[in-house]
Structure formats: structure tokens, C-alpha cells
Amino acid sequence: MARLTGRRIVLGITGSISAYKAAEVVRGLIQEEADVRVTMTKEAMHFIGPMTFTALTGHPVAIEQFPSHGQPGEEHIDLTIWADVIAVVPATGNIIGKMANGLADDLLSTVLLACDVPCCLAPAMNFRMLGNPAVQANMDVLRKRGYHIIESAYGPLANGEIGEGRLADPDQIVEAIAILADSRRDLAGRRVLISAGPTVEPIDPVRFITNRSSGKMGFSIARMAAQRGASVTLITGPTNQPDPYGVTVERVKSAEDMHQTVFHHLDGQDAVIMVAAVADYRPKQTADHKIKKGASTLILEMERTRDILKEIAQNKPPVLVGFAVETHEGLQYAKQKLIDKNLDLIVYNDITVEGAGFDADTNIVTLLHRDGREEVLPKQLKIEIADRIMDEVVALLHTQETVLS
Ligand SMILES: Cc1cc2nc3c(=O)[nH]c(=O)nc-3n(C[C@H](O)[C@H](O)[C@H](O)COP(=O)(O)O)c2cc1C
């Protein structure tokens, strides 16, 4: 699913060494089917040429406040009226200062002064500039006025130094813009807890038992819940998925860690969606030293882990959603799990079917409702399935409120 189909994004580019990364952001936005228009400061053009953005977006790049050719217009107002979201990527210390103080001495700063749509900015500068109290104070002013700051990262900077101030990852910037551009805020004010990924159960200091869960489904659900306005906590076992933008992420290892962390965050959640593939059994003992090769067979004694979903159900949050991943006769098992664990919804998937399963970007699932409804969703991207599941969560929350009132 493209997340920005038909949404109109104005991207303002300023004179940072990381301006070339704006091209990657534009590409990401276009992949999500956004209509993108670019405006650049004159200083930005020292770092990357406008031709790149004209080619990527199919629109001329707006640079001049007072163009020497053609009709003088009010491009600063036209761009603001056209945009659903305005993003400044990268944002220099200079533009941040101008925005905080209401200055408008070129096209981009004038567009920003006229801006009355959601606006985000991704600062990028050397850590010395970022640490300057003036820059920090300006960013505080902008935060208080409702601008969304996509925080810069720690890492290697342009001059080879290491520190804060690196432009956020382009994927994260696209994600942040997608969140701002989604006009559905049907989970605003809601708290959603999601578990994802596998767990890892140690056998000895070098070996462990785990499973094939990639975390992609749970991370997709976290992204969609955040995009629709929820305050999201994601508790994940080991996976290489990056933190979704705007989501509180807790990374855990074993089933026991997962249990503790889930219960630590459980209070006050409106919806709990348990996607993690938590180990059912773990080695009864973890050896202190690496187990040496010896006899021709080795028997590991395993014990049951705690059943997190069942324990949550004993003090059920308003909405509780489970997943059932099976390889045979799973539908029957999933129906039983829905009842046994007192769930509102269970998402069943048979990972033996092509296009479904752990590491794929797509999945084929069946939604099983408490009232007996069964909906088979066609093969689609995990992010699309996540959006569909969030539709159900919104409906369930709404139904419960209607029943209670
Ligand atoms: C090589 C070079 C790299 C620069 N990188 C940055 C940067 O990453 N962040 C920043 O805030 N300023 C940076 N500057 C300084 C800005 O380009 C300068 O403040 C400029 O006036 C910003 O103009 P603008 O905000 O209108 O684009 C850099 C300057 C040079 C010469």
C-alpha cells in the first residue's frame, strides 16, 4: 500500500552538507505516491542542483522569491495553499533561527511564515552548532508552536567527527511525513501496546533456541497505529527492523524479558496486540559454560514459559488482539485460542501458503471475530494488513464505548 497516495508535500531544502540526502527522501515520498514540490534556498544549491529534484518530482523547483523571468506571482502563498504537509529537509541552524523568529527573507522562509498546514523539520548540523544554546532555544520555541522536529542522529558527521547532528535516516523522515500527512487521526489519544519478533532462549553462553519471526508484521502494526495517531509502545524480541518513527520501542530477548516488559507497560493501554512469536518452551537450565561435544546424543530438558496472552486476558484491556501462526489445521486451533484467551480478535495465518509467513513483506491472513465472523484477506503487504487490523481496533474501541455509554 502506498501511504501517501495523492497527498501533496512541499519539501524545503536548505544549505547543509546533507542536502544530497533530500533526493532520497523525495524518492521515498514518490514511492509512497505523494505529489512532491521542492523549494530550495540559494545556499542549498551549493550542495545539490535543482535539476535532480525537477527530474524526480516532475515539477520545476521553486527558488526565487522575485523571479527575473515570467510573471511575478505569490509562489510562497500558492505553495502553502497547495501543500498538505511542508517538510524542511535538511534544516540548517539558520532556517531554524528564522522560523523561530518569524523572519522571511527568501522564498522558503516566506513559505514557512505563511504555512498553516502541518510542518516538520529535520535538523542537520555539526554538533557544535546543534549544541549552541541559541539553536536549542529556537528548536524549543518551534516544538512549543507545534512543529514536528525529526531529531538528528548521533554518528559520523561530514568532517569525520562523531557526534549529534547527523540528518535522521531518510526512511525515518518519510515515515514522519507519512504520519503528519495521514488525515485519519482515529487513534488520537489512544494507547496501544504491541509485541513483535521472536524470543531467544539461551542454552549456554554461545547457543540459543529461537524461531523465524522477522518482526515485520508487528512493526508494520506499530507504524500504522502511530500513523493514525496512537501513542504506541512496541516490545520486540531481537530483529533487524529499525525503530518506527514516533514509537516507544523496548528491545528484549527472552520470553521472560518479554513477559516482564509487557506487564510493566500494560496499565492504561486501550488496545494490546500480541504479535510476537514467544517461545512456548525454554531450556530448563542454561549452562554456565559452553557445552562440550561428547556423547552422540544430547538431551535438553525444556520447561514451559509463561503464557503472556492468557495472563493479560485475566485483566483484559478494552481491546485484546492475538495472532495464531500455524502450519496445519490452524483455523480450528485459532478459533479455540480466540475463546480460551478471551480475545476480541485473532489474526490467523498459515505460513505454509505462498506469500504468507515470517520474513515475507506480504501475508495472507484470516480475521476471526468473537461473533463468529471470518474474513479471509487476500495476499497483501504487511503494512496493508496492519492498516486493516487497525480499522478493526478502532471499530472495537468504538463498539465498547457505545455499549458502556
Ligand atoms: C561545506 C558547508 C557545509 C555546511 N553544512 C551545514 C550544515 O550541515 N548545517 C547547517 O546548519 N549549516 C551548514 N552550513 C552553513 C550554512 O550553509 C549557512 O549557515 C547558510 O547561510 C544556510 O543558509 P540557508 O539556511 O538559507 O540554506 C554549511 C556551510 C558549508 C560551507
The ligand as a MOL file (V3000), in Angstrom:
LIG
                    3D

  0  0  0     0  0            999 V3000
M  V30 BEGIN CTAB
M  V30 COUNTS 31 33 0 0 0
M  V30 BEGIN ATOM
M  V30 1 C 30.5830 22.9920 3.4560 0
M  V30 2 C 29.4920 23.5890 4.3100 0
M  V30 3 C 28.6460 22.7590 4.9800 0
M  V30 4 C 27.6360 23.2720 5.7790 0
M  V30 5 N 26.8180 22.4100 6.4380 0
M  V30 6 C 25.8760 22.9110 7.2520 0
M  V30 7 C 25.0310 22.0480 7.9620 0
M  V30 8 O 25.0930 20.7950 7.8590 0
M  V30 9 N 24.0920 22.5670 8.7780 0
M  V30 10 C 23.9500 23.9260 8.9320 0
M  V30 11 O 23.0950 24.3360 9.7240 0
M  V30 12 N 24.7440 24.7660 8.2490 0
M  V30 13 C 25.6850 24.3090 7.4220 0
M  V30 14 N 26.4980 25.1610 6.7240 0
M  V30 15 C 26.2680 26.6130 6.8840 0
M  V30 16 C 25.0840 27.0770 6.0410 0
M  V30 17 O 25.2660 26.7270 4.6890 0
M  V30 18 C 24.8860 28.5810 6.2100 0
M  V30 19 O 24.5010 28.8750 7.5340 0
M  V30 20 C 23.8510 29.1220 5.2240 0
M  V30 21 O 23.7360 30.5010 5.4280 0
M  V30 22 C 22.4970 28.4660 5.4060 0
M  V30 23 O 21.5840 29.0280 4.5060 0
M  V30 24 P 20.0790 28.5140 4.3550 0
M  V30 25 O 19.5920 28.1680 5.7130 0
M  V30 26 O 19.3490 29.6910 3.7740 0
M  V30 27 O 20.1070 27.3850 3.3810 0
M  V30 28 C 27.4930 24.6770 5.9150 0
M  V30 29 C 28.3520 25.5260 5.2130 0
M  V30 30 C 29.3400 24.9840 4.4180 0
M  V30 31 C 30.2580 25.9180 3.6800 0
M  V30 END ATOM
M  V30 BEGIN BOND
M  V30 1 1 1 2
M  V30 2 1 2 3
M  V30 3 2 2 30
M  V30 4 2 3 4
M  V30 5 1 4 5
M  V30 6 1 4 28
M  V30 7 2 5 6
M  V30 8 1 6 7
M  V30 9 1 6 13
M  V30 10 2 7 8
M  V30 11 1 7 9
M  V30 12 1 9 10
M  V30 13 2 10 11
M  V30 14 1 10 12
M  V30 15 2 12 13
M  V30 16 1 13 14
M  V30 17 1 14 15
M  V30 18 1 14 28
M  V30 19 1 15 16
M  V30 20 1 16 17
M  V30 21 1 16 18
M  V30 22 1 18 19
M  V30 23 1 18 20
M  V30 24 1 20 21
M  V30 25 1 20 22
M  V30 26 1 22 23
M  V30 27 1 23 24
M  V30 28 2 24 25
M  V30 29 1 24 26
M  V30 30 1 24 27
M  V30 31 2 28 29
M  V30 32 1 29 30
M  V30 33 1 30 31
M  V30 END BOND
M  V30 END CTAB
M  END
